[in-house]
Amino acid sequence: MVSFSRKKTATLDNIKQPIENELKIFSGFFRDAMRSKVGLVDLMARYIVRQKGKRVRPILVFLSAKACGTITESTFRAATLVEILHTATLIH
């Protein structure tokens, strides 16, 4: 009989642990990027920002940047752009 060992599966919390501080900063960065002077757009943007979600795309951006060297302001911009693009596809 073959015996299979159980491997522990990583949770999203485990995966994002190395970039927790960056994700906290990202929340403010993303919120600021979503602001608009157009009332209806700003209302929708505030609703979107409040829906925290898993933020898988920004997590991948930050982990990739960290694996390749360092996380910079450009990394925050890239993570924000990826999340805005994803949000736009949901709204459209």
PDB file with one MODEL, atoms N, CA, C and O in Angstrom:
MODEL        1
ATOM      1  N   MET A   1       0.840  -1.176   0.000  1.00  0.00           N
ATOM      2  CA  MET A   1       0.000   0.000   0.000  1.00  0.00           C
ATOM      3  C   MET A   1       0.889   1.244   0.000  1.00  0.00           C
ATOM      4  O   MET A   1       1.885   1.306   0.720  1.00  0.00           O
ATOM      5  N   VAL A   2       0.523   2.214  -0.801  1.00  0.00           N
ATOM      6  CA  VAL A   2       1.281   3.457  -0.910  1.00  0.00           C
ATOM      7  C   VAL A   2       0.804   4.423   0.169  1.00  0.00           C
ATOM      8  O   VAL A   2      -0.396   4.579   0.394  1.00  0.00           O
ATOM      9  N   SER A   3       1.751   5.060   0.826  1.00  0.00           N
ATOM     10  CA  SER A   3       1.426   6.027   1.868  1.00  0.00           C
ATOM     11  C   SER A   3       1.710   7.439   1.356  1.00  0.00           C
ATOM     12  O   SER A   3       2.802   7.723   0.862  1.00  0.00           O
ATOM     13  N   PHE A   4       0.748   8.291   1.475  1.00  0.00           N
ATOM     14  CA  PHE A   4       0.914   9.678   1.058  1.00  0.00           C
ATOM     15  C   PHE A   4       1.024  10.558   2.295  1.00  0.00           C
ATOM     16  O   PHE A   4       0.195  10.491   3.203  1.00  0.00           O
ATOM     17  N   SER A   5       2.051  11.372   2.311  1.00  0.00           N
ATOM     18  CA  SER A   5       2.174  12.304   3.433  1.00  0.00           C
ATOM     19  C   SER A   5       1.372  13.559   3.113  1.00  0.00           C
ATOM     20  O   SER A   5       1.263  13.964   1.956  1.00  0.00           O
ATOM     21  N   ARG A   6       0.835  14.143   4.118  1.00  0.00           N
ATOM     22  CA  ARG A   6       0.067  15.378   3.923  1.00  0.00           C
ATOM     23  C   ARG A   6       1.004  16.568   4.013  1.00  0.00           C
ATOM     24  O   ARG A   6       1.729  16.740   4.993  1.00  0.00           O
ATOM     25  N   LYS A   7       0.974  17.371   2.985  1.00  0.00           N
ATOM     26  CA  LYS A   7       1.775  18.589   2.991  1.00  0.00           C
ATOM     27  C   LYS A   7       0.893  19.736   3.447  1.00  0.00           C
ATOM     28  O   LYS A   7      -0.284  19.821   3.097  1.00  0.00           O
ATOM     29  N   LYS A   8       1.478  20.594   4.217  1.00  0.00           N
ATOM     30  CA  LYS A   8       0.738  21.760   4.682  1.00  0.00           C
ATOM     31  C   LYS A   8       0.595  22.738   3.515  1.00  0.00           C
ATOM     32  O   LYS A   8       1.577  23.084   2.858  1.00  0.00           O
ATOM     33  N   THR A   9      -0.608  23.166   3.274  1.00  0.00           N
ATOM     34  CA  THR A   9      -0.878  24.118   2.210  1.00  0.00           C
ATOM     35  C   THR A   9      -0.712  25.531   2.754  1.00  0.00           C
ATOM     36  O   THR A   9      -1.208  25.859   3.832  1.00  0.00           O
ATOM     37  N   ALA A  10      -0.007  26.358   1.992  1.00  0.00           N
ATOM     38  CA  ALA A  10       0.188  27.747   2.404  1.00  0.00           C
ATOM     39  C   ALA A  10      -1.126  28.510   2.268  1.00  0.00           C
ATOM     40  O   ALA A  10      -1.851  28.344   1.286  1.00  0.00           O
ATOM     41  N   THR A  11      -1.420  29.326   3.237  1.00  0.00           N
ATOM     42  CA  THR A  11      -2.603  30.180   3.169  1.00  0.00           C
ATOM     43  C   THR A  11      -2.191  31.526   2.584  1.00  0.00           C
ATOM     44  O   THR A  11      -1.004  31.843   2.504  1.00  0.00           O
ATOM     45  N   LEU A  12      -3.175  32.305   2.180  1.00  0.00           N
ATOM     46  CA  LEU A  12      -2.879  33.634   1.656  1.00  0.00           C
ATOM     47  C   LEU A  12      -2.165  34.477   2.708  1.00  0.00           C
ATOM     48  O   LEU A  12      -1.276  35.260   2.374  1.00  0.00           O
ATOM     49  N   ASP A  13      -2.544  34.323   3.968  1.00  0.00           N
ATOM     50  CA  ASP A  13      -1.874  35.061   5.047  1.00  0.00           C
ATOM     51  C   ASP A  13      -0.395  34.685   5.134  1.00  0.00           C
ATOM     52  O   ASP A  13       0.453  35.553   5.343  1.00  0.00           O
ATOM     53  N   ASN A  14      -0.081  33.400   4.977  1.00  0.00           N
ATOM     54  CA  ASN A  14       1.321  32.970   4.980  1.00  0.00           C
ATOM     55  C   ASN A  14       2.083  33.573   3.808  1.00  0.00           C
ATOM     56  O   ASN A  14       3.224  34.012   3.952  1.00  0.00           O
ATOM     57  N   ILE A  15       1.441  33.586   2.656  1.00  0.00           N
ATOM     58  CA  ILE A  15       2.093  34.061   1.434  1.00  0.00           C
ATOM     59  C   ILE A  15       2.395  35.551   1.516  1.00  0.00           C
ATOM     60  O   ILE A  15       3.466  35.990   1.098  1.00  0.00           O
ATOM     61  N   LYS A  16       1.457  36.334   2.053  1.00  0.00           N
ATOM     62  CA  LYS A  16       1.658  37.788   2.076  1.00  0.00           C
ATOM     63  C   LYS A  16       2.426  38.281   3.303  1.00  0.00           C
ATOM     64  O   LYS A  16       2.707  39.474   3.413  1.00  0.00           O
ATOM     65  N   GLN A  17       2.762  37.394   4.212  1.00  0.00           N
ATOM     66  CA  GLN A  17       3.467  37.776   5.442  1.00  0.00           C
ATOM     67  C   GLN A  17       4.748  38.581   5.178  1.00  0.00           C
ATOM     68  O   GLN A  17       4.985  39.562   5.883  1.00  0.00           O
ATOM     69  N   PRO A  18       5.586  38.210   4.194  1.00  0.00           N
ATOM     70  CA  PRO A  18       6.821  38.985   3.977  1.00  0.00           C
ATOM     71  C   PRO A  18       6.595  40.420   3.495  1.00  0.00           C
ATOM     72  O   PRO A  18       7.512  41.240   3.529  1.00  0.00           O
ATOM     73  N   ILE A  19       5.375  40.721   3.048  1.00  0.00           N
ATOM     74  CA  ILE A  19       5.106  42.058   2.504  1.00  0.00           C
ATOM     75  C   ILE A  19       3.950  42.749   3.228  1.00  0.00           C
ATOM     76  O   ILE A  19       3.320  43.645   2.666  1.00  0.00           O
ATOM     77  N   GLU A  20       3.668  42.352   4.446  1.00  0.00           N
ATOM     78  CA  GLU A  20       2.560  42.940   5.217  1.00  0.00           C
ATOM     79  C   GLU A  20       2.667  44.463   5.312  1.00  0.00           C
ATOM     80  O   GLU A  20       1.677  45.165   5.104  1.00  0.00           O
ATOM     81  N   ASN A  21       3.849  44.974   5.622  1.00  0.00           N
ATOM     82  CA  ASN A  21       4.016  46.432   5.755  1.00  0.00           C
ATOM     83  C   ASN A  21       3.730  47.138   4.441  1.00  0.00           C
ATOM     84  O   ASN A  21       3.068  48.175   4.418  1.00  0.00           O
ATOM     85  N   GLU A  22       4.228  46.579   3.352  1.00  0.00           N
ATOM     86  CA  GLU A  22       4.000  47.178   2.042  1.00  0.00           C
ATOM     87  C   GLU A  22       2.511  47.179   1.689  1.00  0.00           C
ATOM     88  O   GLU A  22       2.016  48.140   1.100  1.00  0.00           O
ATOM     89  N   LEU A  23       1.804  46.120   2.043  1.00  0.00           N
ATOM     90  CA  LEU A  23       0.369  46.056   1.751  1.00  0.00           C
ATOM     91  C   LEU A  23      -0.415  47.101   2.536  1.00  0.00           C
ATOM     92  O   LEU A  23      -1.399  47.644   2.035  1.00  0.00           O
ATOM     93  N   LYS A  24       0.013  47.385   3.755  1.00  0.00           N
ATOM     94  CA  LYS A  24      -0.641  48.439   4.542  1.00  0.00           C
ATOM     95  C   LYS A  24      -0.431  49.799   3.874  1.00  0.00           C
ATOM     96  O   LYS A  24      -1.360  50.600   3.778  1.00  0.00           O
ATOM     97  N   ILE A  25       0.788  50.051   3.418  1.00  0.00           N
ATOM     98  CA  ILE A  25       1.085  51.304   2.713  1.00  0.00           C
ATOM     99  C   ILE A  25       0.306  51.356   1.402  1.00  0.00           C
ATOM    100  O   ILE A  25      -0.219  52.402   1.020  1.00  0.00           O
ATOM    101  N   PHE A  26       0.238  50.214   0.717  1.00  0.00           N
ATOM    102  CA  PHE A  26      -0.471  50.135  -0.563  1.00  0.00           C
ATOM    103  C   PHE A  26      -1.932  50.554  -0.426  1.00  0.00           C
ATOM    104  O   PHE A  26      -2.469  51.211  -1.319  1.00  0.00           O
ATOM    105  N   SER A  27      -2.573  50.189   0.664  1.00  0.00           N
ATOM    106  CA  SER A  27      -3.986  50.538   0.854  1.00  0.00           C
ATOM    107  C   SER A  27      -4.204  52.043   0.730  1.00  0.00           C
ATOM    108  O   SER A  27      -5.142  52.482   0.064  1.00  0.00           O
ATOM    109  N   GLY A  28      -3.349  52.830   1.362  1.00  0.00           N
ATOM    110  CA  GLY A  28      -3.444  54.285   1.255  1.00  0.00           C
ATOM    111  C   GLY A  28      -3.090  54.782  -0.130  1.00  0.00           C
ATOM    112  O   GLY A  28      -3.734  55.690  -0.656  1.00  0.00           O
ATOM    113  N   PHE A  29      -2.067  54.187  -0.719  1.00  0.00           N
ATOM    114  CA  PHE A  29      -1.630  54.550  -2.067  1.00  0.00           C
ATOM    115  C   PHE A  29      -2.774  54.314  -3.058  1.00  0.00           C
ATOM    116  O   PHE A  29      -3.060  55.167  -3.898  1.00  0.00           O
ATOM    117  N   PHE A  30      -3.421  53.157  -2.954  1.00  0.00           N
ATOM    118  CA  PHE A  30      -4.523  52.802  -3.849  1.00  0.00           C
ATOM    119  C   PHE A  30      -5.723  53.720  -3.623  1.00  0.00           C
ATOM    120  O   PHE A  30      -6.343  54.184  -4.580  1.00  0.00           O
ATOM    121  N   ARG A  31      -6.048  53.981  -2.359  1.00  0.00           N
ATOM    122  CA  ARG A  31      -7.168  54.870  -2.031  1.00  0.00           C
ATOM    123  C   ARG A  31      -6.954  56.251  -2.654  1.00  0.00           C
ATOM    124  O   ARG A  31      -7.874  56.818  -3.242  1.00  0.00           O
ATOM    125  N   ASP A  32      -5.735  56.791  -2.524  1.00  0.00           N
ATOM    126  CA  ASP A  32      -5.437  58.108  -3.089  1.00  0.00           C
ATOM    127  C   ASP A  32      -5.532  58.095  -4.612  1.00  0.00           C
ATOM    128  O   ASP A  32      -6.003  59.059  -5.217  1.00  0.00           O
ATOM    129  N   ALA A  33      -5.088  57.009  -5.227  1.00  0.00           N
ATOM    130  CA  ALA A  33      -5.115  56.912  -6.690  1.00  0.00           C
ATOM    131  C   ALA A  33      -6.540  56.831  -7.228  1.00  0.00           C
ATOM    132  O   ALA A  33      -6.796  57.225  -8.366  1.00  0.00           O
ATOM    133  N   MET A  34      -7.451  56.330  -6.432  1.00  0.00           N
ATOM    134  CA  MET A  34      -8.835  56.149  -6.876  1.00  0.00           C
ATOM    135  C   MET A  34      -9.696  57.393  -6.678  1.00  0.00           C
ATOM    136  O   MET A  34     -10.852  57.404  -7.101  1.00  0.00           O
ATOM    137  N   ARG A  35      -9.176  58.422  -6.060  1.00  0.00           N
ATOM    138  CA  ARG A  35      -9.966  59.642  -5.829  1.00  0.00           C
ATOM    139  C   ARG A  35     -10.256  60.352  -7.154  1.00  0.00           C
ATOM    140  O   ARG A  35      -9.462  60.301  -8.094  1.00  0.00           O
ATOM    141  N   SER A  36     -11.404  61.007  -7.201  1.00  0.00           N
ATOM    142  CA  SER A  36     -11.795  61.740  -8.396  1.00  0.00           C
ATOM    143  C   SER A  36     -12.538  63.006  -7.992  1.00  0.00           C
ATOM    144  O   SER A  36     -13.186  63.060  -6.947  1.00  0.00           O
ATOM    145  N   LYS A  37     -12.431  64.019  -8.839  1.00  0.00           N
ATOM    146  CA  LYS A  37     -13.176  65.256  -8.613  1.00  0.00           C
ATOM    147  C   LYS A  37     -14.605  65.140  -9.149  1.00  0.00           C
ATOM    148  O   LYS A  37     -15.449  65.994  -8.877  1.00  0.00           O
ATOM    149  N   VAL A  38     -14.866  64.085  -9.907  1.00  0.00           N
ATOM    150  CA  VAL A  38     -16.204  63.838 -10.438  1.00  0.00           C
ATOM    151  C   VAL A  38     -16.983  63.059  -9.383  1.00  0.00           C
ATOM    152  O   VAL A  38     -16.611  61.943  -9.019  1.00  0.00           O
ATOM    153  N   GLY A  39     -18.068  63.659  -8.899  1.00  0.00           N
ATOM    154  CA  GLY A  39     -18.814  63.108  -7.772  1.00  0.00           C
ATOM    155  C   GLY A  39     -19.193  61.642  -7.892  1.00  0.00           C
ATOM    156  O   GLY A  39     -18.913  60.852  -6.990  1.00  0.00           O
ATOM    157  N   LEU A  40     -19.832  61.268  -9.007  1.00  0.00           N
ATOM    158  CA  LEU A  40     -20.279  59.888  -9.175  1.00  0.00           C
ATOM    159  C   LEU A  40     -19.091  58.927  -9.240  1.00  0.00           C
ATOM    160  O   LEU A  40     -19.127  57.845  -8.654  1.00  0.00           O
ATOM    161  N   VAL A  41     -18.049  59.325  -9.950  1.00  0.00           N
ATOM    162  CA  VAL A  41     -16.848  58.481 -10.051  1.00  0.00           C
ATOM    163  C   VAL A  41     -16.207  58.317  -8.675  1.00  0.00           C
ATOM    164  O   VAL A  41     -15.783  57.220  -8.312  1.00  0.00           O
ATOM    165  N   ASP A  42     -16.137  59.402  -7.917  1.00  0.00           N
ATOM    166  CA  ASP A  42     -15.549  59.335  -6.575  1.00  0.00           C
ATOM    167  C   ASP A  42     -16.376  58.434  -5.656  1.00  0.00           C
ATOM    168  O   ASP A  42     -15.822  57.681  -4.855  1.00  0.00           O
ATOM    169  N   LEU A  43     -17.695  58.514  -5.774  1.00  0.00           N
ATOM    170  CA  LEU A  43     -18.572  57.661  -4.973  1.00  0.00           C
ATOM    171  C   LEU A  43     -18.327  56.186  -5.289  1.00  0.00           C
ATOM    172  O   LEU A  43     -18.211  55.361  -4.383  1.00  0.00           O
ATOM    173  N   MET A  44     -18.248  55.861  -6.578  1.00  0.00           N
ATOM    174  CA  MET A  44     -17.974  54.476  -6.977  1.00  0.00           C
ATOM    175  C   MET A  44     -16.589  54.038  -6.512  1.00  0.00           C
ATOM    176  O   MET A  44     -16.409  52.912  -6.049  1.00  0.00           O
ATOM    177  N   ALA A  45     -15.624  54.926  -6.639  1.00  0.00           N
ATOM    178  CA  ALA A  45     -14.252  54.593  -6.244  1.00  0.00           C
ATOM    179  C   ALA A  45     -14.168  54.313  -4.744  1.00  0.00           C
ATOM    180  O   ALA A  45     -13.495  53.372  -4.323  1.00  0.00           O
ATOM    181  N   ARG A  46     -14.847  55.128  -3.941  1.00  0.00           N
ATOM    182  CA  ARG A  46     -14.841  54.889  -2.492  1.00  0.00           C
ATOM    183  C   ARG A  46     -15.467  53.543  -2.149  1.00  0.00           C
ATOM    184  O   ARG A  46     -15.000  52.844  -1.250  1.00  0.00           O
ATOM    185  N   TYR A  47     -16.517  53.187  -2.863  1.00  0.00           N
ATOM    186  CA  TYR A  47     -17.145  51.880  -2.653  1.00  0.00           C
ATOM    187  C   TYR A  47     -16.155  50.761  -2.987  1.00  0.00           C
ATOM    188  O   TYR A  47     -16.026  49.796  -2.234  1.00  0.00           O
ATOM    189  N   ILE A  48     -15.465  50.895  -4.107  1.00  0.00           N
ATOM    190  CA  ILE A  48     -14.498  49.876  -4.537  1.00  0.00           C
ATOM    191  C   ILE A  48     -13.371  49.735  -3.525  1.00  0.00           C
ATOM    192  O   ILE A  48     -12.971  48.621  -3.188  1.00  0.00           O
ATOM    193  N   VAL A  49     -12.862  50.856  -3.042  1.00  0.00           N
ATOM    194  CA  VAL A  49     -11.752  50.829  -2.087  1.00  0.00           C
ATOM    195  C   VAL A  49     -12.177  50.150  -0.784  1.00  0.00           C
ATOM    196  O   VAL A  49     -11.383  49.448  -0.158  1.00  0.00           O
ATOM    197  N   ARG A  50     -13.425  50.359  -0.380  1.00  0.00           N
ATOM    198  CA  ARG A  50     -13.906  49.731   0.866  1.00  0.00           C
ATOM    199  C   ARG A  50     -14.034  48.215   0.743  1.00  0.00           C
ATOM    200  O   ARG A  50     -13.950  47.503   1.744  1.00  0.00           O
ATOM    201  N   GLN A  51     -14.237  47.722  -0.468  1.00  0.00           N
ATOM    202  CA  GLN A  51     -14.330  46.276  -0.691  1.00  0.00           C
ATOM    203  C   GLN A  51     -12.917  45.722  -0.736  1.00  0.00           C
ATOM    204  O   GLN A  51     -12.312  45.632  -1.804  1.00  0.00           O
ATOM    205  N   LYS A  52     -12.406  45.359   0.396  1.00  0.00           N
ATOM    206  CA  LYS A  52     -10.987  45.003   0.523  1.00  0.00           C
ATOM    207  C   LYS A  52     -10.548  43.905  -0.440  1.00  0.00           C
ATOM    208  O   LYS A  52      -9.494  44.046  -1.061  1.00  0.00           O
ATOM    209  N   GLY A  53     -11.276  42.859  -0.591  1.00  0.00           N
ATOM    210  CA  GLY A  53     -10.871  41.783  -1.487  1.00  0.00           C
ATOM    211  C   GLY A  53      -9.558  41.144  -1.046  1.00  0.00           C
ATOM    212  O   GLY A  53      -9.018  41.468   0.011  1.00  0.00           O
ATOM    213  N   LYS A  54      -9.067  40.250  -1.857  1.00  0.00           N
ATOM    214  CA  LYS A  54      -7.834  39.540  -1.501  1.00  0.00           C
ATOM    215  C   LYS A  54      -6.589  40.290  -1.945  1.00  0.00           C
ATOM    216  O   LYS A  54      -5.510  40.093  -1.386  1.00  0.00           O
ATOM    217  N   ARG A  55      -6.735  41.152  -2.950  1.00  0.00           N
ATOM    218  CA  ARG A  55      -5.599  41.916  -3.474  1.00  0.00           C
ATOM    219  C   ARG A  55      -4.481  40.993  -3.981  1.00  0.00           C
ATOM    220  O   ARG A  55      -3.300  41.246  -3.744  1.00  0.00           O
ATOM    221  N   VAL A  56      -4.867  39.936  -4.672  1.00  0.00           N
ATOM    222  CA  VAL A  56      -3.889  38.964  -5.171  1.00  0.00           C
ATOM    223  C   VAL A  56      -2.919  39.611  -6.152  1.00  0.00           C
ATOM    224  O   VAL A  56      -1.722  39.327  -6.105  1.00  0.00           O
ATOM    225  N   ARG A  57      -3.405  40.467  -7.033  1.00  0.00           N
ATOM    226  CA  ARG A  57      -2.535  41.077  -8.041  1.00  0.00           C
ATOM    227  C   ARG A  57      -1.451  41.955  -7.414  1.00  0.00           C
ATOM    228  O   ARG A  57      -0.278  41.809  -7.760  1.00  0.00           O
ATOM    229  N   PRO A  58      -1.811  42.865  -6.499  1.00  0.00           N
ATOM    230  CA  PRO A  58      -0.748  43.636  -5.840  1.00  0.00           C
ATOM    231  C   PRO A  58       0.210  42.749  -5.044  1.00  0.00           C
ATOM    232  O   PRO A  58       1.410  43.019  -4.995  1.00  0.00           O
ATOM    233  N   ILE A  59      -0.311  41.702  -4.427  1.00  0.00           N
ATOM    234  CA  ILE A  59       0.561  40.778  -3.688  1.00  0.00           C
ATOM    235  C   ILE A  59       1.603  40.192  -4.630  1.00  0.00           C
ATOM    236  O   ILE A  59       2.783  40.122  -4.285  1.00  0.00           O
ATOM    237  N   LEU A  60       1.175  39.771  -5.818  1.00  0.00           N
ATOM    238  CA  LEU A  60       2.119  39.212  -6.792  1.00  0.00           C
ATOM    239  C   LEU A  60       3.148  40.244  -7.235  1.00  0.00           C
ATOM    240  O   LEU A  60       4.321  39.917  -7.411  1.00  0.00           O
ATOM    241  N   VAL A  61       2.714  41.490  -7.414  1.00  0.00           N
ATOM    242  CA  VAL A  61       3.652  42.554  -7.800  1.00  0.00           C
ATOM    243  C   VAL A  61       4.694  42.761  -6.705  1.00  0.00           C
ATOM    244  O   VAL A  61       5.889  42.820  -6.992  1.00  0.00           O
ATOM    245  N   PHE A  62       4.253  42.870  -5.462  1.00  0.00           N
ATOM    246  CA  PHE A  62       5.188  43.109  -4.352  1.00  0.00           C
ATOM    247  C   PHE A  62       6.124  41.925  -4.125  1.00  0.00           C
ATOM    248  O   PHE A  62       7.320  42.122  -3.907  1.00  0.00           O
ATOM    249  N   LEU A  63       5.606  40.709  -4.171  1.00  0.00           N
ATOM    250  CA  LEU A  63       6.467  39.540  -3.977  1.00  0.00           C
ATOM    251  C   LEU A  63       7.487  39.410  -5.104  1.00  0.00           C
ATOM    252  O   LEU A  63       8.634  39.035  -4.864  1.00  0.00           O
ATOM    253  N   SER A  64       7.074  39.720  -6.333  1.00  0.00           N
ATOM    254  CA  SER A  64       8.000  39.672  -7.471  1.00  0.00           C
ATOM    255  C   SER A  64       9.105  40.706  -7.315  1.00  0.00           C
ATOM    256  O   SER A  64      10.278  40.411  -7.541  1.00  0.00           O
ATOM    257  N   ALA A  65       8.725  41.921  -6.928  1.00  0.00           N
ATOM    258  CA  ALA A  65       9.720  42.980  -6.738  1.00  0.00           C
ATOM    259  C   ALA A  65      10.698  42.606  -5.630  1.00  0.00           C
ATOM    260  O   ALA A  65      11.904  42.809  -5.766  1.00  0.00           O
ATOM    261  N   LYS A  66      10.182  42.065  -4.549  1.00  0.00           N
ATOM    262  CA  LYS A  66      11.040  41.675  -3.426  1.00  0.00           C
ATOM    263  C   LYS A  66      11.981  40.541  -3.829  1.00  0.00           C
ATOM    264  O   LYS A  66      13.143  40.525  -3.423  1.00  0.00           O
ATOM    265  N   ALA A  67      11.484  39.596  -4.621  1.00  0.00           N
ATOM    266  CA  ALA A  67      12.306  38.474  -5.074  1.00  0.00           C
ATOM    267  C   ALA A  67      13.415  38.938  -6.018  1.00  0.00           C
ATOM    268  O   ALA A  67      14.482  38.328  -6.083  1.00  0.00           O
ATOM    269  N   CYS A  68      13.151  40.028  -6.749  1.00  0.00           N
ATOM    270  CA  CYS A  68      14.129  40.534  -7.719  1.00  0.00           C
ATOM    271  C   CYS A  68      15.025  41.624  -7.144  1.00  0.00           C
ATOM    272  O   CYS A  68      15.904  42.125  -7.845  1.00  0.00           O
ATOM    273  N   GLY A  69      14.826  41.993  -5.912  1.00  0.00           N
ATOM    274  CA  GLY A  69      15.669  43.034  -5.323  1.00  0.00           C
ATOM    275  C   GLY A  69      14.970  43.792  -4.227  1.00  0.00           C
ATOM    276  O   GLY A  69      14.951  43.375  -3.069  1.00  0.00           O
ATOM    277  N   THR A  70      14.393  44.920  -4.613  1.00  0.00           N
ATOM    278  CA  THR A  70      13.815  45.787  -3.589  1.00  0.00           C
ATOM    279  C   THR A  70      12.476  46.360  -4.045  1.00  0.00           C
ATOM    280  O   THR A  70      12.208  46.470  -5.242  1.00  0.00           O
ATOM    281  N   ILE A  71      11.658  46.714  -3.093  1.00  0.00           N
ATOM    282  CA  ILE A  71      10.369  47.340  -3.372  1.00  0.00           C
ATOM    283  C   ILE A  71      10.569  48.848  -3.326  1.00  0.00           C
ATOM    284  O   ILE A  71      11.043  49.393  -2.329  1.00  0.00           O
ATOM    285  N   THR A  72      10.203  49.517  -4.417  1.00  0.00           N
ATOM    286  CA  THR A  72      10.385  50.961  -4.541  1.00  0.00           C
ATOM    287  C   THR A  72       9.026  51.636  -4.759  1.00  0.00           C
ATOM    288  O   THR A  72       7.985  50.978  -4.783  1.00  0.00           O
ATOM    289  N   GLU A  73       9.062  52.942  -4.914  1.00  0.00           N
ATOM    290  CA  GLU A  73       7.828  53.668  -5.214  1.00  0.00           C
ATOM    291  C   GLU A  73       7.235  53.193  -6.538  1.00  0.00           C
ATOM    292  O   GLU A  73       6.015  53.151  -6.697  1.00  0.00           O
ATOM    293  N   SER A  74       8.095  52.839  -7.479  1.00  0.00           N
ATOM    294  CA  SER A  74       7.609  52.307  -8.760  1.00  0.00           C
ATOM    295  C   SER A  74       6.823  51.017  -8.564  1.00  0.00           C
ATOM    296  O   SER A  74       5.876  50.741  -9.301  1.00  0.00           O
ATOM    297  N   THR A  75       7.211  50.242  -7.585  1.00  0.00           N
ATOM    298  CA  THR A  75       6.485  49.004  -7.277  1.00  0.00           C
ATOM    299  C   THR A  75       5.069  49.337  -6.817  1.00  0.00           C
ATOM    300  O   THR A  75       4.110  48.675  -7.212  1.00  0.00           O
ATOM    301  N   PHE A  76       4.944  50.364  -5.982  1.00  0.00           N
ATOM    302  CA  PHE A  76       3.616  50.769  -5.514  1.00  0.00           C
ATOM    303  C   PHE A  76       2.768  51.267  -6.680  1.00  0.00           C
ATOM    304  O   PHE A  76       1.570  50.988  -6.743  1.00  0.00           O
ATOM    305  N   ARG A  77       3.388  52.003  -7.604  1.00  0.00           N
ATOM    306  CA  ARG A  77       2.657  52.476  -8.781  1.00  0.00           C
ATOM    307  C   ARG A  77       2.200  51.298  -9.635  1.00  0.00           C
ATOM    308  O   ARG A  77       1.060  51.263 -10.100  1.00  0.00           O
ATOM    309  N   ALA A  78       3.099  50.333  -9.838  1.00  0.00           N
ATOM    310  CA  ALA A  78       2.753  49.157 -10.644  1.00  0.00           C
ATOM    311  C   ALA A  78       1.618  48.365 -10.002  1.00  0.00           C
ATOM    312  O   ALA A  78       0.685  47.948 -10.689  1.00  0.00           O
ATOM    313  N   ALA A  79       1.695  48.157  -8.699  1.00  0.00           N
ATOM    314  CA  ALA A  79       0.640  47.419  -7.992  1.00  0.00           C
ATOM    315  C   ALA A  79      -0.694  48.158  -8.092  1.00  0.00           C
ATOM    316  O   ALA A  79      -1.745  47.540  -8.260  1.00  0.00           O
ATOM    317  N   THR A  80      -0.638  49.476  -7.987  1.00  0.00           N
ATOM    318  CA  THR A  80      -1.850  50.296  -8.093  1.00  0.00           C
ATOM    319  C   THR A  80      -2.439  50.213  -9.495  1.00  0.00           C
ATOM    320  O   THR A  80      -3.650  50.060  -9.652  1.00  0.00           O
ATOM    321  N   LEU A  81      -1.591  50.313 -10.511  1.00  0.00           N
ATOM    322  CA  LEU A  81      -2.076  50.242 -11.890  1.00  0.00           C
ATOM    323  C   LEU A  81      -2.703  48.889 -12.196  1.00  0.00           C
ATOM    324  O   LEU A  81      -3.738  48.817 -12.859  1.00  0.00           O
ATOM    325  N   VAL A  82      -2.085  47.826 -11.718  1.00  0.00           N
ATOM    326  CA  VAL A  82      -2.636  46.486 -11.936  1.00  0.00           C
ATOM    327  C   VAL A  82      -4.005  46.364 -11.270  1.00  0.00           C
ATOM    328  O   VAL A  82      -4.933  45.799 -11.849  1.00  0.00           O
ATOM    329  N   GLU A  83      -4.128  46.890 -10.067  1.00  0.00           N
ATOM    330  CA  GLU A  83      -5.402  46.801  -9.345  1.00  0.00           C
ATOM    331  C   GLU A  83      -6.463  47.693  -9.992  1.00  0.00           C
ATOM    332  O   GLU A  83      -7.633  47.314 -10.041  1.00  0.00           O
ATOM    333  N   ILE A  84      -6.075  48.869 -10.486  1.00  0.00           N
ATOM    334  CA  ILE A  84      -7.025  49.746 -11.182  1.00  0.00           C
ATOM    335  C   ILE A  84      -7.500  49.082 -12.472  1.00  0.00           C
ATOM    336  O   ILE A  84      -8.688  49.127 -12.792  1.00  0.00           O
ATOM    337  N   LEU A  85      -6.586  48.471 -13.208  1.00  0.00           N
ATOM    338  CA  LEU A  85      -6.957  47.775 -14.442  1.00  0.00           C
ATOM    339  C   LEU A  85      -7.938  46.639 -14.136  1.00  0.00           C
ATOM    340  O   LEU A  85      -8.940  46.474 -14.833  1.00  0.00           O
ATOM    341  N   HIS A  86      -7.652  45.874 -13.114  1.00  0.00           N
ATOM    342  CA  HIS A  86      -8.557  44.790 -12.707  1.00  0.00           C
ATOM    343  C   HIS A  86      -9.929  45.355 -12.328  1.00  0.00           C
ATOM    344  O   HIS A  86     -10.959  44.817 -12.732  1.00  0.00           O
ATOM    345  N   THR A  87      -9.935  46.428 -11.562  1.00  0.00           N
ATOM    346  CA  THR A  87     -11.190  47.055 -11.137  1.00  0.00           C
ATOM    347  C   THR A  87     -11.978  47.550 -12.343  1.00  0.00           C
ATOM    348  O   THR A  87     -13.199  47.400 -12.398  1.00  0.00           O
ATOM    349  N   ALA A  88     -11.280  48.140 -13.307  1.00  0.00           N
ATOM    350  CA  ALA A  88     -11.942  48.648 -14.513  1.00  0.00           C
ATOM    351  C   ALA A  88     -12.607  47.515 -15.290  1.00  0.00           C
ATOM    352  O   ALA A  88     -13.691  47.693 -15.845  1.00  0.00           O
ATOM    353  N   THR A  89     -11.965  46.359 -15.331  1.00  0.00           N
ATOM    354  CA  THR A  89     -12.579  45.231 -16.044  1.00  0.00           C
ATOM    355  C   THR A  89     -13.835  44.744 -15.323  1.00  0.00           C
ATOM    356  O   THR A  89     -14.762  44.251 -15.964  1.00  0.00           O
ATOM    357  N   LEU A  90     -13.872  44.875 -14.010  1.00  0.00           N
ATOM    358  CA  LEU A  90     -15.062  44.470 -13.260  1.00  0.00           C
ATOM    359  C   LEU A  90     -16.213  45.446 -13.477  1.00  0.00           C
ATOM    360  O   LEU A  90     -17.370  45.040 -13.586  1.00  0.00           O
ATOM    361  N   ILE A  91     -15.887  46.737 -13.540  1.00  0.00           N
ATOM    362  CA  ILE A  91     -16.911  47.771 -13.706  1.00  0.00           C
ATOM    363  C   ILE A  91     -17.451  47.770 -15.128  1.00  0.00           C
ATOM    364  O   ILE A  91     -18.655  47.913 -15.339  1.00  0.00           O
ATOM    365  N   HIS A  92     -16.576  47.611 -16.089  1.00  0.00           N
ATOM    366  CA  HIS A  92     -16.945  47.670 -17.496  1.00  0.00           C
ATOM    367  C   HIS A  92     -17.882  46.541 -17.807  1.00  0.00           C
ATOM    368  O   HIS A  92     -18.322  46.401 -18.948  1.00  0.00           O
TER     369      HIS A  92
ENDMDL
END
